[in-house]
Amino acid sequence: MIEDYFYPQRLPEKLKLKFLKNTLKIGDFANFKGFIVKLQNERIIREALWAKIAPIVGDFEVRGITPFPEKGFPIMPIVAPKWVKFQGCCGIVEGKIYDLSQFSEMRGRFLLVENFERMKMEDYLLMEKSGLDGRKIYNLFDSSFPETSRDVMLSFFLSSGIYAKRIGGCTVTLLDSLSKYYTSDFKDARILMGLMPSLLSKNSTKVEVMYDEPIEIKVSHPLKIKYAHLNQNNALKFYPTRKGKEWEKSAITESTIKIENLIGSAELPFIPYKEEMKFEIKELKEYAVDIASFVLKKHFEAPVIDTSRMERAKEKLIAKIEKEFPLLAQAMRVGIIMDIADVNGFGEHTVRLIDSWERLGMQNAEEKIMELYSTLFERIEDVLQDRLRRKISSLDERKRIERVINRVLWELNILKPEGWDFFYLEKKLKERGVENAEKILRELLQKGVIIEKRKNLFLAVARV
């Protein structure tokens, strides 16, 4: 419908109007919500006010508060005694309104701060409801991207998982291809990512804006996870009982990490055609904060995801891959490309993408994601099949089984840190094409790779 393409007032503008409703009558008590920023002329203001303000409140600093750190937005000067501690860069300041002319030759209102209350950035963004719903966001992406890159980027920006402390998108890996049919120029995509709030795209979330100096606002939630090395202290905390080799790398060897550099295990690999890298990003940039707010709101609603349905979707998709892309299925089982693990791998990734489309209100989310994967896998096999065969052939049977066992142990420890049983081990090994689970369990117990934490419950404490 045509009204879908008429977008509402932007969220930053809503925050601005709310900010400007405050009274500026001298002597009135007022409060402002927003971001604490540096002013270009704060040193000059401080020097002008010092003689009359310092005897009353002692040492003080001059800052500004703005409803949103964006060019053209109002900034209210604030004078804060040193005992007011600005923890974080977003919050509520309370105090009385004065005019600079009461204390100096300068003019303009300012707030003499009496109290500061910190706010999380996500709480501040959710104060005012974003005017974008799923349909409008879909249309926004539809008008900005060609079809396939639209689906990849839409899933990237909106996906959110079943784990409470993860917000935001799956990682998209743009793969460089030597084929003349595909692009090797990702400049436009990098520009696009640079324009988006890092809330949508980065692991350590910061918003950085230049006034006189940059300010950074951090969000406490990571937006993505990667296989990571654990240092010794963290390993000790994570595994209360350890035996044998140190578990420092989450059961992942250096050779594993090198192979993963081909394509990230928990990422969305995309080899785009040249025309698919041409974006219209003006409206997307303007409404980026509204998209961020939509993602946050949907995440905090904490939807209950049916794990049995997740398992069915994963099995259905893996069966499709085995039938249509046997080489990729083989590579996935040993983690060369998009590991099939339920955490930090293909199982989790699948449900995150399906969930992202359902958040938009799509009735056919599962089918849509199946189509998307088919497109991606066709291109991966087209471009990377020779490299994948070489990687697979470099693993002899012993190395392949060791690699699978290490990955399964890592996954089991993450999913069941309290301990896992034999049947869970057997199921995970079978998923990766490895039989003889009973024999493997006995050998791992004898070698001290795993321990029996309590009766019939095991934990891995070393790598094979």
C-alpha positions in Angstrom: 0.0 0.0 0.0 1.2 3.5 -0.8 0.9 4.7 2.8 3.7 2.3 3.7 6.2 4.6 2.0 5.3 7.6 4.1 7.6 7.4 7.0 6.8 9.0 10.4 8.7 11.7 12.3 12.1 10.4 13.2 12.8 9.4 16.7 15.6 12.0 17.3 13.1 14.7 16.3 10.6 13.3 18.8 13.3 13.5 21.5 14.1 17.0 20.5 10.5 18.2 20.9 10.3 16.6 24.3 13.5 18.3 25.3 12.3 21.7 24.1 9.1 21.5 26.2 11.1 22.4 29.3 10.5 25.9 30.8 13.3 28.3 30.6 12.0 30.8 33.1 14.8 32.1 35.4 14.7 30.5 38.8 12.4 27.6 37.8 13.4 24.1 38.7 13.8 22.0 35.5 15.1 18.6 34.3 16.5 17.6 30.9 17.0 14.1 29.5 19.7 13.4 27.0 23.4 13.0 26.3 26.1 14.8 28.2 28.4 16.5 25.7 31.4 18.9 25.6 30.8 22.4 24.5 33.1 24.2 22.1 33.2 27.3 24.4 32.9 25.6 27.8 36.3 27.0 29.0 35.2 30.5 28.1 31.9 30.1 29.9 33.6 28.6 33.0 36.1 31.5 33.2 33.2 34.1 32.8 31.2 32.5 35.6 34.0 31.6 38.0 34.1 34.8 40.1 30.4 34.6 41.1 29.5 30.9 40.9 32.6 29.4 42.5 32.0 31.1 45.9 28.5 29.5 46.0 29.0 26.0 44.7 32.8 25.6 44.8 34.7 24.1 41.9 32.5 23.3 38.9 32.6 22.2 35.3 30.6 23.3 32.2 29.1 20.8 29.9 26.1 20.5 27.6 23.1 18.3 27.4 21.4 17.5 24.1 18.4 15.3 23.2 20.5 13.6 20.6 24.1 14.0 19.6 23.4 15.0 16.0 24.4 18.2 14.1 21.7 20.8 14.4 20.3 19.6 17.7 19.9 22.0 20.6 22.5 21.9 23.4 21.6 23.3 26.8 24.7 24.5 28.8 24.9 23.0 32.3 27.0 24.1 35.2 27.8 21.1 37.4 29.5 21.3 40.8 32.4 18.9 41.2 30.4 16.7 43.6 28.0 15.9 40.7 29.5 12.9 39.0 28.6 12.2 35.4 28.8 8.4 35.2 28.1 7.4 31.6 27.1 9.8 28.9 23.3 9.6 29.0 21.0 10.7 31.8 18.8 13.2 33.5 20.1 16.5 34.9 18.0 18.4 37.4 18.5 21.9 38.8 17.5 25.6 38.4 17.4 27.8 35.3 19.6 30.9 35.3 20.9 33.3 32.6 24.6 33.8 31.9 23.9 37.6 32.1 23.2 37.3 35.8 26.8 36.4 36.4 28.8 37.7 33.4 28.6 39.7 30.3 27.5 36.7 28.3 23.8 35.9 27.5 21.8 32.7 27.3 20.1 30.3 29.7 21.9 27.6 31.5 21.0 24.9 34.2 22.8 24.9 37.5 22.9 21.2 38.2 21.7 19.8 41.6 21.4 16.2 40.6 22.4 13.7 37.9 20.7 10.4 37.3 22.4 8.0 34.9 20.3 6.3 32.2 21.3 3.4 29.9 21.2 4.5 26.3 18.8 1.7 25.4 16.4 3.0 28.1 16.6 6.5 26.8 16.0 5.4 23.2 12.9 3.5 24.3 11.4 6.5 26.1 9.8 7.6 22.9 8.3 4.9 20.7 9.8 4.5 17.2 7.3 5.3 14.5 8.6 2.4 12.4 6.9 -1.0 12.5 8.1 -4.1 10.7 6.2 -3.3 7.5 7.7 0.2 7.2 11.2 -1.1 8.0 10.8 -3.8 5.3 9.7 -1.1 2.8 12.6 1.1 3.8 15.1 -1.7 3.0 13.2 -2.6 -0.1 13.6 0.9 -1.5 17.3 1.0 -0.4 18.7 -2.4 -1.6 18.5 -4.8 -4.5 16.4 -7.9 -3.6 19.1 -10.3 -2.4 21.3 -7.8 -0.6 18.0 -6.4 0.9 17.3 -9.8 2.5 20.9 -10.2 3.7 21.1 -6.7 5.2 17.6 -6.8 6.7 18.4 -10.1 8.5 21.7 -8.6 9.6 20.2 -5.5 11.2 17.1 -7.0 12.7 18.2 -10.5 13.9 18.2 -11.1 17.7 18.6 -14.4 19.4 17.2 -16.6 22.2 20.0 -15.5 24.5 19.0 -12.7 26.9 22.3 -10.8 26.7 22.6 -10.6 22.9 21.0 -7.8 20.9 21.3 -6.9 17.3 22.5 -8.4 14.1 24.3 -11.5 12.9 27.6 -10.6 11.3 27.6 -10.4 7.5 30.8 -11.5 5.9 31.2 -10.0 2.4 33.3 -12.5 0.5 35.7 -11.3 -2.2 35.4 -13.4 -5.3 37.9 -13.7 -8.2 35.0 -14.3 -10.5 34.1 -11.6 -13.0 30.4 -12.0 -12.2 30.8 -10.9 -8.5 32.0 -7.7 -7.0 35.3 -7.2 -5.2 34.5 -3.6 -4.3 32.7 -3.3 -1.0 33.3 0.5 -0.6 29.6 1.3 -0.6 28.8 -1.3 2.0 31.6 0.0 4.3 30.3 3.5 3.9 26.8 2.3 4.8 28.1 0.5 7.9 30.0 3.6 8.9 26.8 5.7 8.7 24.7 3.3 10.9 24.7 3.7 14.7 27.2 1.2 16.0 24.3 -0.1 18.2 23.3 -2.0 15.0 26.7 -3.3 13.8 29.5 -3.6 16.4 30.5 -5.9 19.1 31.4 -3.2 21.6 28.7 -0.6 21.1 29.7 3.0 21.0 28.2 6.1 19.5 30.9 8.7 18.7 30.0 12.2 17.7 32.3 15.2 17.2 31.5 18.4 18.9 34.7 19.9 20.3 35.9 16.5 21.2 34.4 13.0 20.5 32.0 11.5 23.0 31.3 7.8 23.4 28.1 6.2 24.7 28.5 2.5 25.4 25.7 -0.1 25.5 26.4 -3.0 27.9 25.2 -5.8 25.6 27.5 -7.4 23.0 25.8 -7.6 19.6 27.6 -10.7 18.4 29.9 -13.4 19.6 32.9 -15.1 18.1 35.0 -18.0 19.0 37.5 -16.5 21.4 40.7 -17.5 23.3 40.1 -17.6 27.0 42.9 -16.5 29.2 44.0 -18.6 32.1 42.0 -16.6 34.8 38.8 -16.7 32.8 39.2 -20.4 32.1 39.6 -21.0 35.8 36.4 -19.1 36.5 34.5 -20.8 33.7 35.6 -24.4 34.5 35.5 -24.9 38.3 37.1 -28.4 37.9 39.9 -28.8 35.5 42.3 -31.6 34.8 44.9 -32.3 32.2 45.7 -29.8 29.5 44.6 -26.2 30.1 41.3 -25.3 28.5 42.3 -21.9 27.1 40.7 -21.7 23.7 37.2 -23.1 24.2 38.4 -26.4 22.7 39.4 -24.7 19.5 43.0 -25.2 18.2 45.1 -22.8 16.3 44.6 -24.8 13.1 40.8 -24.6 13.6 41.0 -20.8 13.8 43.0 -20.6 10.6 40.5 -22.7 8.7 37.7 -20.6 10.1 39.2 -17.6 8.5 37.8 -18.9 5.2 34.3 -18.1 6.3 33.2 -17.2 9.9 31.4 -20.0 11.6 28.5 -18.0 13.0 28.3 -15.5 10.2 26.1 -14.9 7.1 28.4 -15.3 4.1 27.5 -13.2 1.1 29.1 -13.1 -2.3 27.3 -10.3 -4.0 26.9 -9.6 -7.7 28.2 -6.2 -8.7 24.8 -4.6 -9.1 23.8 -5.8 -5.6 26.3 -3.5 -4.0 24.5 -0.3 -5.2 22.5 1.2 -2.3 20.2 4.1 -1.8 21.1 4.9 1.8 19.6 8.4 2.4 16.4 7.3 4.1 18.0 4.3 5.7 20.6 6.6 7.3 17.9 9.0 8.5 15.9 6.3 10.2 18.8 4.3 11.5 18.0 5.2 15.1 14.4 4.2 14.7 15.6 0.8 13.4 17.8 0.5 16.4 14.9 1.3 18.7 12.7 -1.2 17.0 15.4 -3.9 17.4 15.9 -3.0 21.1 12.1 -3.0 21.8 11.6 -6.4 20.2 14.5 -7.8 22.0 13.4 -6.7 25.4 10.0 -8.2 24.7 11.9 -11.4 25.2 9.9 -13.6 22.8 9.7 -17.3 23.7 11.2 -19.3 20.9 10.1 -22.9 20.6 13.3 -24.9 20.8 11.7 -27.9 19.3 10.7 -25.8 16.3 14.2 -24.4 16.2 15.5 -28.0 16.0 13.0 -28.9 13.2 14.0 -25.8 11.2 17.7 -26.7 11.6 17.2 -30.3 10.6 15.1 -29.3 7.6 17.7 -26.9 6.4 20.6 -29.3 7.0 18.7 -32.0 5.0 18.2 -29.5 2.2 21.9 -28.7 2.2 22.9 -32.4 2.3 20.6 -33.1 -0.7 21.5 -30.0 -2.8 25.0 -29.1 -1.6 26.8 -32.2 -0.3 30.2 -30.6 -0.4 29.0 -27.8 1.9 27.3 -30.2 4.2 30.6 -32.1 4.6 32.4 -28.8 5.2 29.8 -27.7 7.8 30.2 -30.9 9.8 33.8 -30.3 10.5 33.3 -26.5 10.9 35.2 -25.3 7.9 32.1 -23.2 6.9 29.2 -22.3 9.1 29.6 -24.8 11.9 26.4 -26.7 12.6 26.6 -26.1 16.4 23.4 -24.9 18.2 25.4 -22.1 19.9 27.7 -19.8 18.0 27.0 -21.8 14.9 24.5 -22.7 12.3 21.7 -23.8 14.7 21.7 -20.6 16.5 22.2 -18.6 13.4 19.2 -20.2 11.7 16.8 -19.4 14.5 18.1 -15.8 14.8 17.4 -15.2 11.1 13.9 -16.8 11.2 13.2 -14.8 14.4 14.3 -11.5 12.7 11.8 -12.0 9.9 9.0 -12.9 12.3 9.8 -9.6 14.2 8.8 -7.9 11.0 5.5 -9.6 11.1 6.3 -11.9 8.2 4.0 -15.0 8.0 6.4 -17.0 5.8 9.6 -16.3 7.8 11.0 -19.9 7.7 10.5 -20.2 3.9 12.0 -16.8 3.3 15.2 -17.7 5.2 15.4 -21.1 3.4 15.3 -19.2 0.1 18.0 -16.8 1.3 20.3 -19.7 2.4 19.8 -21.5 -0.9 20.9 -18.3 -2.8 24.0 -17.9 -0.6 25.0 -21.6 -0.7 24.7 -21.7 -4.5 27.2 -18.8 -4.7 29.5 -20.3 -2.1 29.7 -23.6 -4.0 30.1 -21.8 -7.3 33.0 -19.8 -6.1 34.7 -21.7 -3.3 34.2 -25.4 -4.1 37.8 -26.0 -5.1 39.1 -24.3 -1.9 36.6 -26.3 0.2 37.7 -29.6 -1.3 41.3 -28.8 -0.6 40.5 -27.9 3.0 38.5 -31.1 3.5 41.1 -33.3 1.9 43.8 -31.9 4.1 42.1 -33.5 7.1 42.8 -37.2 7.5 40.2 -39.3 9.3 41.9 -39.0 12.7 42.2 -35.2 12.4 38.6 -35.0 11.3 37.3 -37.0 14.3 39.5 -35.0 16.7 38.2 -31.8 15.3 34.6 -32.9 15.5 35.1 -34.1 19.1 36.7 -30.8 20.2 33.8 -28.9 18.7 31.2 -31.1 20.3 32.8 -30.9 23.7 33.0 -27.1 23.4 29.3 -26.9 22.5 28.2 -29.2 25.2 30.1 -27.3 27.9 28.6 -24.0 26.7 25.0 -25.4 26.5 25.2 -27.5 29.7 27.8 -26.0 32.0 26.3 -27.9 34.9 27.1 -31.2 33.1 25.8 -33.2 30.1 24.9 -36.8 29.7 26.0 -39.5 27.3 22.9 -39.3 25.1 23.5 -35.6 24.4 27.1 -36.4 23.4 25.9 -39.2 21.2 23.3 -36.9 19.5 25.8 -34.2 18.8 28.4 -36.6 17.4 25.8 -38.2 15.1 24.9 -34.7 13.8 28.5 -34.5 12.6 28.6 -38.0 11.1 30.7 -39.6 13.9 29.5 -43.0 15.4 30.8 -45.1 18.3 29.9 -42.6 21.0 30.3 -45.1 23.8 33.9 -45.9 22.8 34.7 -42.2 22.4 33.4 -41.5 25.9 35.4 -44.2 27.5 38.6 -43.1 25.8 38.0 -39.4 26.7 37.5 -40.4 30.4 40.7 -42.5 30.4 42.7 -39.7 28.9 41.3 -37.1 31.4 39.8 -35.0 28.6 36.4 -35.2 30.3 35.5 -35.9 33.9 32.4 -37.3 35.5 31.2 -34.3 37.5 28.5 -36.3 39.2 26.8 -39.6 38.4 26.2 -39.8 34.6 26.9 -36.0 34.1 30.2 -35.1 32.4 32.2 -32.0 31.6 35.2 -31.4 29.3 38.3 -30.1 31.0 40.8 -30.4 28.1 41.1 -30.7 24.3 41.8 -34.0 22.5 
